[in-house]
């Protein structure tokens, strides 16, 4: 009788272990089912557009990154060197959020009115500031105000940068309403780039509707190719 009791007690841990393994297996199967269904819910990308935000990083950057991530969007952040140096954590946050970081000069001057040495300093110091902040070495350059000339292009090329302007101007810098910014994004076609700004409250408010509009047209937010300057599938 004692041996029987002992045997029964020895089976309890085994039964308990078997039960726990069964639960783990069920949970694993459920997890696989969820992940298997996820790709079917992703919108098809029939083309890509480049969302760009100038003048960061700033105190507005966290809210911007949060809105972009919540709406499944990625963007290119054209940072000023002075702000990258002052806010390195936000540069790292941009990268962590899946954004691409570009060079937007150090102090945002009218580069076409500057000497070659000044243009060189503006671009070089920004490359250094962004890299030091953890943003990598930029490959894209947006001249302030979209102003460029042969000198600016030559200096940008010296640092391996591709100059990127835009196809659509959201006019957020000029007080455009959220509706107007959404409408501007609605004019984007595959490969094109839109200009927006890190600090614009109206552009921030427009993000959910921009995401909806792009999805409705089968467009996705992509990266800007350093080779062609056009928006392409994320690499």
VOTIZA-815238 format. One line per field, with one value per atom (N, C-alpha, C): residue number from 1; x negated, y negated, z negated; chain; atom name. Coordinates in steps of 0.1 Angstrom, whole numbers, always signed. Each point is the difference from the previous one (the first is absolute). Layout:
! VOTIZA-815238
gutor: c(NUM	...)
c1: c(X	...)
c2: c(Y	...)
c3: c(Z	...)
palum: c(A	...)
torse: c(CA	...)
! end
This chain:
! VOTIZA-815238
gutor: c(1	1	1	2	2	2	3	3	3	4	4	4	5	5	5	6	6	6	7	7	7	8	8	8	9	9	9	10	10	10	11	11	11	12	12	12	13	13	13	14	14	14	15	15	15	16	16	16	17	17	17	18	18	18	19	19	19	20	20	20	21	21	21	22	22	22	23	23	23	24	24	24	25	25	25	26	26	26	27	27	27	28	28	28	29	29	29	30	30	30	31	31	31	32	32	32	33	33	33	34	34	34	35	35	35	36	36	36	37	37	37	38	38	38	39	39	39	40	40	40	41	41	41	42	42	42	43	43	43	44	44	44	45	45	45	46	46	46	47	47	47	48	48	48	49	49	49	50	50	50	51	51	51	52	52	52	53	53	53	54	54	54	55	55	55	56	56	56	57	57	57	58	58	58	59	59	59	60	60	60	61	61	61	62	62	62	63	63	63	64	64	64	65	65	65	66	66	66	67	67	67	68	68	68	69	69	69	70	70	70	71	71	71	72	72	72	73	73	73	74	74	74	75	75	75	76	76	76	77	77	77	78	78	78	79	79	79	80	80	80	81	81	81	82	82	82	83	83	83	84	84	84	85	85	85	86	86	86	87	87	87	88	88	88	89	89	89	90	90	90	91	91	91	92	92	92	93	93	93	94	94	94	95	95	95	96	96	96	97	97	97	98	98	98	99	99	99	100	100	100	101	101	101	102	102	102	103	103	103	104	104	104	105	105	105	106	106	106	107	107	107	108	108	108	109	109	109	110	110	110	111	111	111	112	112	112	113	113	113	114	114	114	115	115	115	116	116	116	117	117	117	118	118	118	119	119	119	120	120	120	121	121	121	122	122	122	123	123	123	124	124	124	125	125	125	126	126	126	127	127	127	128	128	128	129	129	129	130	130	130	131	131	131	132	132	132	133	133	133	134	134	134	135	135	135	136	136	136	137	137	137	138	138	138	139	139	139	140	140	140	141	141	141	142	142	142	143	143	143	144	144	144	145	145	145	146	146	146	147	147	147	148	148	148	149	149	149	150	150	150	151	151	151	152	152	152	153	153	153	154	154	154	155	155	155	156	156	156	157	157	157	158	158	158	159	159	159	160	160	160	161	161	161	162	162	162	163	163	163	164	164	164	165	165	165	166	166	166	167	167	167	168	168	168	169	169	169	170	170	170	171	171	171	172	172	172	173	173	173	174	174	174	175	175	175	176	176	176	177	177	177	178	178	178	179	179	179	180	180	180	181	181	181	182	182	182	183	183	183	184	184	184	185	185	185	186	186	186	187	187	187	188	188	188	189	189	189	190	190	190	191	191	191	192	192	192	193	193	193	194	194	194	195	195	195	196	196	196	197	197	197	198	198	198	199	199	199	200	200	200	201	201	201	202	202	202	203	203	203	204	204	204	205	205	205	206	206	206	207	207	207	208	208	208	209	209	209	210	210	210	211	211	211	212	212	212	213	213	213	214	214	214	215	215	215	216	216	216	217	217	217	218	218	218	219	219	219	220	220	220	221	221	221	222	222	222	223	223	223	224	224	224	225	225	225	226	226	226	227	227	227	228	228	228	229	229	229	230	230	230	231	231	231	232	232	232	233	233	233	234	234	234	235	235	235)
c1: c(-8	+8	-9	-10	-9	-7	-3	-7	+10	+13	+10	+2	+0	+2	-12	-12	-12	+0	+5	+0	+10	+11	+10	-5	-7	-6	-11	-7	-10	+6	+13	+6	+5	+3	+6	-9	-13	-9	+0	+0	+0	+13	+11	+13	+0	-5	-1	-8	-12	-9	+7	+7	+7	+10	+7	+11	-7	-11	-6	-5	-6	-5	+12	+11	+12	+4	+0	+4	-10	-13	-11	+2	+3	+2	+13	+10	+12	-3	-7	-3	-9	-10	-8	+8	+9	+8	+9	+5	+8	-9	-12	-9	-3	-3	-3	+12	+12	+12	+1	-3	+1	-10	-12	-11	+3	+6	+2	+10	+10	+10	-4	-11	-4	-3	-8	-3	+12	+11	+12	+6	-2	+6	-8	-13	-8	+5	+0	+4	-10	+4	-9	-6	-13	-7	-1	+7	-1	-9	-6	-9	-4	-11	-5	-2	+3	-2	-10	-6	-10	+6	+3	+4	-12	-2	-12	+4	-8	+3	-13	+0	-12	-1	-12	-3	-1	+1	-1	-15	-2	+10	+3	+12	+4	+9	+6	+9	+12	+3	+12	-3	-12	-4	+7	+0	+6	+15	+8	+14	+1	-9	+0	-4	-10	-4	+11	+6	+11	+12	+3	+11	-3	-13	-4	+1	-6	+0	+14	+9	+14	+7	-4	+7	-8	-10	-8	-7	-5	-7	-15	-8	-14	-3	-10	-3	-15	-4	-14	+0	-9	-1	-12	+2	-11	-4	-10	-3	-10	+1	-10	-11	-12	-11	+0	+4	+0	+10	+11	+10	-4	-6	-5	-10	-9	-10	+6	+11	+6	+10	+5	+10	-4	-11	-4	+9	+7	+9	+12	+4	+11	-5	-13	-5	+0	-4	+1	+14	+9	+14	+6	-5	+4	-4	-12	-5	+7	+2	+7	+15	+6	+13	+1	-12	+0	-1	-3	-1	-14	-1	-13	-4	-13	-5	-9	+4	-7	-6	-9	-7	+8	+2	+7	-8	-13	-9	-1	-9	-2	+8	+1	+7	+11	+3	+11	-2	-12	-2	+5	-1	+2	-13	-2	-13	-5	+9	-4	-6	+1	-6	-13	-4	-12	-12	-12	-12	-1	-8	-2	-4	-9	-5	+11	+10	+11	+9	+3	+9	-6	-13	-7	+1	-2	+2	+14	+10	+14	+3	-5	+3	-8	-13	-9	+4	+2	+3	+13	+10	+12	-2	-8	-4	-5	-9	-7	+10	+8	+10	+10	+5	+10	-7	-12	-7	-3	-5	-3	+12	+12	+12	+6	-6	+5	+10	+0	+8	-6	-12	-7	-6	-6	-5	+10	+6	+10	-5	+10	-3	+8	+10	+9	-2	+1	-2	+12	+6	+10	-5	-3	-4	+11	-4	+11	+7	+13	+9	+0	-6	-1	-9	-9	-8	-14	-3	-12	-7	-13	-7	-12	-9	-10	-10	-2	-9	+6	+13	+7	+0	+3	+1	-14	-10	-14	-4	+3	-4	+8	+13	+8	-6	-3	-6	-13	-8	-13	+2	+11	+3	+9	+1	+8	+15	+5	+14	+7	+12	+9	+10	+1	+9	+14	+9	+14	+8	+8	+10	+14	+10	+13	+9	+10	+9	+13	+3	+12	-3	+4	-3	+13	+0	+12	+4	-10	+3	+2	-4	+2	-8	-11	-8	+6	+10	+7	+14	+3	+12	+11	-3	+10	+8	+13	+9	-3	+5	-1	+7	+11	+7	-8	-7	-8	-12	-6	-11	+4	+12	+5	+2	+6	+2	-13	-10	-13	-6	+1	-5	+8	+13	+8	-4	-8	-5	-13	-6	-12	+3	-9	+0	-12	-1	-11	-13	-9	-14	-2	+11	-1	-2	-5	-4	+8	+5	+7	-8	+1	-7	+9	-4	+7	-11	+5	-10	+3	-11	+0	+9	+0	+6	+14	+6	+13	+11	+8	+11	+11	+2	+10	-5	-13	-5	+1	-2	+1	+15	+9	+14	+5	-7	+4	-5	-9	-6	+10	+10	+9	+8	+3	+8	-9	-13	-10	-1	-1	-2	+12	+12	+12	+1	-4	+1	-10	-12	-10	+5	+5	+5	+11	+9	+11	-5	-11	-6	-10	-2	-10	-14	-3	-13	-5	-13	-6	-12	-3	-11	-13	-9	-12	-12	-12	-12	-4	-8	-5	-13	+0	-12	-11	-12	-12	-4	+4	-4	+9	+13	+9	+7	+0	+7	+15	+4	+15	+3	+13	+4	+1	-5	-1	+4	+1	+3	-11	+3	-11	-10	-13	-10	-3)
c2: c(+12	-12	-12	+0	-12	-2	+11	-1	-6	+4	-5	-15	-4	-15	-8	+6	-6	-2	+11	-1	-11	+0	-10	-14	-2	-13	-4	+10	-2	-4	+5	-4	-14	-6	-13	-11	+0	-10	+2	+13	+2	-5	+3	-5	-16	-6	-14	-6	+7	-5	+2	+11	+2	-10	-4	-11	-13	-3	-13	+0	+11	+1	-1	+5	-1	-15	-7	-14	-8	+3	-7	+2	+13	+3	-7	-1	-7	-15	-5	-15	-2	+9	-1	+1	+9	+2	-13	-6	-12	-11	-1	-11	+2	+12	+2	-3	+2	-3	-15	-8	-14	-6	+5	-5	+4	+12	+5	-9	-6	-8	-14	-5	-14	-5	+7	-5	-3	+8	-2	-13	-5	-13	-12	+2	-11	-5	-13	-6	+3	+2	+3	-14	+0	-12	+0	-8	-1	-11	-7	-11	-6	-8	-6	-15	-7	-15	-3	-11	-5	-11	+4	-10	-6	-13	-6	-11	-1	-10	-8	-13	-8	-6	-4	-9	+6	+13	+6	+3	+7	+5	-12	+2	-11	+6	-8	+5	+6	-3	+5	+14	+4	+12	+13	+1	+13	+1	-10	+1	+4	-6	+3	+14	+5	+14	+10	-4	+8	+1	-11	+0	+8	-2	+8	+15	+4	+14	+6	-8	+5	+2	-8	+1	+8	+7	+9	-7	-13	-7	-2	-1	-3	-13	-7	-13	-3	-9	-5	-13	-1	-11	-8	-12	-8	-9	+4	-7	-11	-11	-10	+5	-3	+5	-6	-13	-6	+7	+4	+7	+14	+7	+13	+1	-10	-1	-3	-8	-4	+11	+9	+10	+14	+5	+13	+11	-1	+11	+1	-12	+0	+5	-2	+6	+15	+5	+15	+5	-8	+4	+1	-10	+1	+13	+4	+12	+12	+0	+11	+2	-11	+0	+4	+3	+5	-11	-12	-11	-1	-7	-3	-14	-2	-14	-6	-12	-7	-13	-7	-12	-12	-10	-12	-12	+1	-11	-2	-7	-2	-11	-11	-12	-5	+7	-4	-13	-3	-13	+1	-11	+0	+4	+12	+5	-6	-4	-5	-14	-6	-13	+1	+12	+3	+3	-1	+4	+16	+5	+14	+6	-7	+4	+1	-9	+0	+11	+2	+11	+13	+2	+12	+2	-11	+2	+3	-6	+3	+15	+5	+14	+10	-3	+9	+1	-11	+0	+8	-1	+7	+15	+4	+14	+5	-7	+4	+0	-10	-1	+12	+3	+11	+13	+2	+13	+1	-11	+1	+2	-4	+2	+14	+8	+13	+1	-10	+1	+5	+6	+5	-12	+4	-10	-3	-12	-3	+2	+4	+1	-9	-7	-9	-14	-10	-14	-8	-8	-10	-14	-8	-13	-9	-8	-9	-8	-1	-8	+6	+12	+6	-8	-8	-9	+7	+2	+7	-7	+3	-4	+10	-3	+9	+2	-10	+1	+9	-2	+8	+15	+2	+14	+6	-7	+5	+4	-8	+3	+12	+0	+12	+12	+0	+12	+4	-10	+3	+9	-2	+8	+12	+4	+11	-1	-13	-3	-2	+5	-3	-11	-10	-11	+4	-3	+4	-13	-3	-11	+6	-4	+6	-2	+8	-1	-7	+2	-7	-7	-13	-8	-1	+6	+0	-14	-10	-14	+0	+10	-1	-11	-3	-11	-14	+0	-12	-1	+8	-1	+9	+9	+8	+8	+1	+8	+15	+7	+14	+6	-5	+4	-2	-12	-3	+9	+4	+9	+14	+4	+13	+0	-11	-1	+0	-6	+0	+14	+7	+14	+9	-4	+7	-2	-10	-2	+8	+7	+7	+12	+3	+12	+8	+12	+9	-6	+1	-5	-14	-8	-14	-2	-12	-4	-13	+0	-11	-7	-13	-8	-3	+3	-3	-4	-4	-5	+7	+3	+6	-8	-13	-8	-4	+5	-5	+8	-7	+7	+5	-7	+4	+12	+1	+12	+12	-2	+11	+5	-10	+4	+7	-3	+6	+14	+5	+13	+12	+1	+11	+0	-12	-1	+2	-4	+2	+15	+7	+15	+7	-5	+6	-3	-12	-4	+8	+2	+8	+15	+5	+14	+2	-10	+1	+0	-6	+0	+11	+8	+11	-5	-11	-6	+2	+2	+2	-10	-3	-10	+8	-5	+7	-9	+6	-8	-7	-10	-8	+6	+4	+7	-11	+3	-9	+0	+11	+1	-8	+0	-6	-13	-1	-11	+2	+12	+3	+10	+0	+9	+14	+9	+14	+9	+13	+9	-1	+1	+0	+11	-3	+10	+8)
c3: c(+0	+0	+0	-8	+0	+14	+6	+13	+11	-1	+9	-2	-13	-3	+6	-2	+5	+15	+6	+15	+5	-7	+4	-2	-11	-2	+11	+4	+10	+14	+2	+13	+0	-12	+0	+7	-4	+7	+15	+5	+14	+7	-7	+5	+1	-11	-1	+12	+2	+11	+13	+2	+13	+2	-10	+1	+4	-7	+3	+15	+4	+14	+10	-4	+9	+2	-12	+1	+8	-2	+8	+15	+3	+15	+5	-8	+5	+2	-9	+2	+12	+2	+12	+13	+0	+12	+3	-11	+1	+5	-5	+5	+14	+5	+14	+8	-4	+7	+2	-11	+1	+10	-1	+9	+14	+2	+14	+7	-8	+6	+1	-6	+0	+14	+8	+13	+9	-1	+8	-3	-12	-4	+5	+5	+4	+14	+1	+13	+11	+12	+11	+4	+3	+4	+15	+7	+15	+4	-10	+2	-13	+0	-12	+2	-12	+0	-11	+1	-11	-8	-13	-10	-6	+0	-6	-10	-10	-11	-3	+3	-2	-14	-3	-11	-14	-1	-13	-4	-11	-9	-10	-6	-10	-11	-8	-10	+6	+12	+7	+6	+1	+7	-6	-14	-5	+4	+0	+5	+14	+8	+15	+2	-7	+2	-4	-11	-5	+10	+5	+10	+13	+4	+12	-3	-11	-3	-2	-7	-2	+13	+10	+13	+11	-5	+9	+11	-3	+10	-4	+10	-2	+8	-4	+6	+0	+8	-1	-7	-11	-8	+4	+6	+4	-12	-8	-12	+2	-8	-1	-9	+3	-8	-14	-1	-13	-10	+6	-8	-3	+10	-3	-11	+0	-11	-13	+0	-13	-5	+9	-3	+5	-4	+5	-3	-11	-3	+10	+5	+10	+13	+3	+13	-1	-12	-2	+0	-5	+0	+15	+8	+14	+6	-2	+6	-6	-13	-7	+5	+4	+5	+15	+6	+14	+10	-4	+9	+6	+11	+6	-3	-2	-4	+11	+3	+11	-6	+9	-4	+5	-8	+3	-3	+0	-3	-16	-4	-15	-6	+7	-6	+10	+11	+9	+6	+6	+7	+14	+7	+15	+6	+3	+4	+13	+9	+13	-2	-12	-2	-8	-3	-8	+8	-6	+6	+1	+8	+1	-14	-7	-13	-10	+1	-10	+4	+12	+5	-5	+2	-4	-15	-8	-15	-4	+6	-3	+2	+11	+4	-8	-1	-7	-15	-7	-14	-3	+10	-2	+1	+10	+1	-13	-6	-12	-12	-1	-11	+0	+12	+1	-3	+6	-3	-15	-6	-14	-9	+5	-8	+2	+9	+2	+12	+9	+11	+13	-2	+12	+8	+11	+9	+12	+0	+10	+14	+9	+14	+8	-7	+7	-6	+9	-4	+5	-8	+4	-3	+10	-2	-6	-10	-6	+11	-2	+9	+14	+2	+13	+10	-6	+9	+2	+13	+3	+12	+2	+12	+2	+9	+3	-12	-7	-12	-11	-3	-9	+4	+13	+5	-1	+3	+0	-14	-10	-14	-5	+4	-5	+6	+13	+6	-6	-4	-7	-12	-7	-12	+3	+12	+4	-2	+1	-2	+13	+0	+12	-4	+8	-3	+3	-10	+1	-2	+9	-1	-3	+8	-2	+12	+1	+11	-4	-13	-6	-12	-1	-12	-8	-12	-8	-5	+1	-4	-15	-8	-14	-7	+7	-5	+2	+8	+4	-6	-10	-7	+6	+9	+6	-11	+3	-10	+1	-9	+0	+13	+3	+12	+13	+0	+12	+1	-12	+0	+4	-4	+4	+15	+5	+15	+8	-6	+7	+1	-11	+0	+10	+2	+9	+15	+2	+14	+3	-10	+2	+10	+9	+8	-3	+4	-3	+3	-9	+2	-5	-3	-3	-15	-3	-13	-5	-12	-6	-11	+0	-10	-12	-12	-12	-10	-12	-10	-14	-7	-13	-10	+1	-10	+2	+12	+4	-7	-8	-7	+10	+11	+10	+8	+3	+6	-9	-13	-10	+0	+0	+0	+13	+11	+13	+1	-8	+3	+1	-9	+1	+13	+5	+12	+12	-1	+11	+2	-12	+1	+6	-3	+6	+15	+3	+15	+8	-5	+7	+2	-12	+1	+10	+0	+10	+14	+3	+13	+3	-10	+2	-1	-6	-2	-14	-1	-13	-2	-12	-3	+1	+9	+3	-3	+3	-2	+13	-1	+11	+5	+12	+6	+2	-6	+2	+15	+7	+14	+9	-2	+9	-6	-13	-7	+0	+4	+0	-12	-4	-10	+5	-8	+4	-12	+2	-11	-10	-13	-10	+2	-1	+2	-13)
palum: c(A	A	A	A	A	A	A	A	A	A	A	A	A	A	A	A	A	A	A	A	A	A	A	A	A	A	A	A	A	A	A	A	A	A	A	A	A	A	A	A	A	A	A	A	A	A	A	A	A	A	A	A	A	A	A	A	A	A	A	A	A	A	A	A	A	A	A	A	A	A	A	A	A	A	A	A	A	A	A	A	A	A	A	A	A	A	A	A	A	A	A	A	A	A	A	A	A	A	A	A	A	A	A	A	A	A	A	A	A	A	A	A	A	A	A	A	A	A	A	A	A	A	A	A	A	A	A	A	A	A	A	A	A	A	A	A	A	A	A	A	A	A	A	A	A	A	A	A	A	A	A	A	A	A	A	A	A	A	A	A	A	A	A	A	A	A	A	A	A	A	A	A	A	A	A	A	A	A	A	A	A	A	A	A	A	A	A	A	A	A	A	A	A	A	A	A	A	A	A	A	A	A	A	A	A	A	A	A	A	A	A	A	A	A	A	A	A	A	A	A	A	A	A	A	A	A	A	A	A	A	A	A	A	A	A	A	A	A	A	A	A	A	A	A	A	A	A	A	A	A	A	A	A	A	A	A	A	A	A	A	A	A	A	A	A	A	A	A	A	A	A	A	A	A	A	A	A	A	A	A	A	A	A	A	A	A	A	A	A	A	A	A	A	A	A	A	A	A	A	A	A	A	A	A	A	A	A	A	A	A	A	A	A	A	A	A	A	A	A	A	A	A	A	A	A	A	A	A	A	A	A	A	A	A	A	A	A	A	A	A	A	A	A	A	A	A	A	A	A	A	A	A	A	A	A	A	A	A	A	A	A	A	A	A	A	A	A	A	A	A	A	A	A	A	A	A	A	A	A	A	A	A	A	A	A	A	A	A	A	A	A	A	A	A	A	A	A	A	A	A	A	A	A	A	A	A	A	A	A	A	A	A	A	A	A	A	A	A	A	A	A	A	A	A	A	A	A	A	A	A	A	A	A	A	A	A	A	A	A	A	A	A	A	A	A	A	A	A	A	A	A	A	A	A	A	A	A	A	A	A	A	A	A	A	A	A	A	A	A	A	A	A	A	A	A	A	A	A	A	A	A	A	A	A	A	A	A	A	A	A	A	A	A	A	A	A	A	A	A	A	A	A	A	A	A	A	A	A	A	A	A	A	A	A	A	A	A	A	A	A	A	A	A	A	A	A	A	A	A	A	A	A	A	A	A	A	A	A	A	A	A	A	A	A	A	A	A	A	A	A	A	A	A	A	A	A	A	A	A	A	A	A	A	A	A	A	A	A	A	A	A	A	A	A	A	A	A	A	A	A	A	A	A	A	A	A	A	A	A	A	A	A	A	A	A	A	A	A	A	A	A	A	A	A	A	A	A	A	A	A	A	A	A	A	A	A	A	A	A	A	A	A	A	A	A	A	A	A	A	A	A	A	A	A	A	A	A	A	A	A	A	A	A	A	A	A	A	A	A	A	A	A	A	A	A	A	A	A	A	A	A	A	A	A	A	A	A	A	A	A	A	A	A	A	A	A	A	A	A	A	A	A	A	A	A	A	A	A	A	A	A	A	A	A	A	A	A	A	A	A	A	A	A	A	A)
torse: c(N	CA	C	N	CA	C	N	CA	C	N	CA	C	N	CA	C	N	CA	C	N	CA	C	N	CA	C	N	CA	C	N	CA	C	N	CA	C	N	CA	C	N	CA	C	N	CA	C	N	CA	C	N	CA	C	N	CA	C	N	CA	C	N	CA	C	N	CA	C	N	CA	C	N	CA	C	N	CA	C	N	CA	C	N	CA	C	N	CA	C	N	CA	C	N	CA	C	N	CA	C	N	CA	C	N	CA	C	N	CA	C	N	CA	C	N	CA	C	N	CA	C	N	CA	C	N	CA	C	N	CA	C	N	CA	C	N	CA	C	N	CA	C	N	CA	C	N	CA	C	N	CA	C	N	CA	C	N	CA	C	N	CA	C	N	CA	C	N	CA	C	N	CA	C	N	CA	C	N	CA	C	N	CA	C	N	CA	C	N	CA	C	N	CA	C	N	CA	C	N	CA	C	N	CA	C	N	CA	C	N	CA	C	N	CA	C	N	CA	C	N	CA	C	N	CA	C	N	CA	C	N	CA	C	N	CA	C	N	CA	C	N	CA	C	N	CA	C	N	CA	C	N	CA	C	N	CA	C	N	CA	C	N	CA	C	N	CA	C	N	CA	C	N	CA	C	N	CA	C	N	CA	C	N	CA	C	N	CA	C	N	CA	C	N	CA	C	N	CA	C	N	CA	C	N	CA	C	N	CA	C	N	CA	C	N	CA	C	N	CA	C	N	CA	C	N	CA	C	N	CA	C	N	CA	C	N	CA	C	N	CA	C	N	CA	C	N	CA	C	N	CA	C	N	CA	C	N	CA	C	N	CA	C	N	CA	C	N	CA	C	N	CA	C	N	CA	C	N	CA	C	N	CA	C	N	CA	C	N	CA	C	N	CA	C	N	CA	C	N	CA	C	N	CA	C	N	CA	C	N	CA	C	N	CA	C	N	CA	C	N	CA	C	N	CA	C	N	CA	C	N	CA	C	N	CA	C	N	CA	C	N	CA	C	N	CA	C	N	CA	C	N	CA	C	N	CA	C	N	CA	C	N	CA	C	N	CA	C	N	CA	C	N	CA	C	N	CA	C	N	CA	C	N	CA	C	N	CA	C	N	CA	C	N	CA	C	N	CA	C	N	CA	C	N	CA	C	N	CA	C	N	CA	C	N	CA	C	N	CA	C	N	CA	C	N	CA	C	N	CA	C	N	CA	C	N	CA	C	N	CA	C	N	CA	C	N	CA	C	N	CA	C	N	CA	C	N	CA	C	N	CA	C	N	CA	C	N	CA	C	N	CA	C	N	CA	C	N	CA	C	N	CA	C	N	CA	C	N	CA	C	N	CA	C	N	CA	C	N	CA	C	N	CA	C	N	CA	C	N	CA	C	N	CA	C	N	CA	C	N	CA	C	N	CA	C	N	CA	C	N	CA	C	N	CA	C	N	CA	C	N	CA	C	N	CA	C	N	CA	C	N	CA	C	N	CA	C	N	CA	C	N	CA	C	N	CA	C	N	CA	C	N	CA	C	N	CA	C	N	CA	C	N	CA	C	N	CA	C	N	CA	C	N	CA	C	N	CA	C	N	CA	C	N	CA	C	N	CA	C	N	CA	C	N	CA	C	N	CA	C	N	CA	C	N	CA	C	N	CA	C	N	CA	C	N	CA	C	N	CA	C	N	CA	C	N	CA	C	N	CA	C	N	CA	C	N	CA	C	N	CA	C	N	CA	C	N	CA	C	N	CA	C	N	CA	C	N	CA	C	N	CA	C	N	CA	C	N	CA	C	N	CA	C	N	CA	C	N	CA	C	N	CA	C	N	CA	C	N	CA	C	N	CA	C	N	CA	C	N	CA	C)
! end
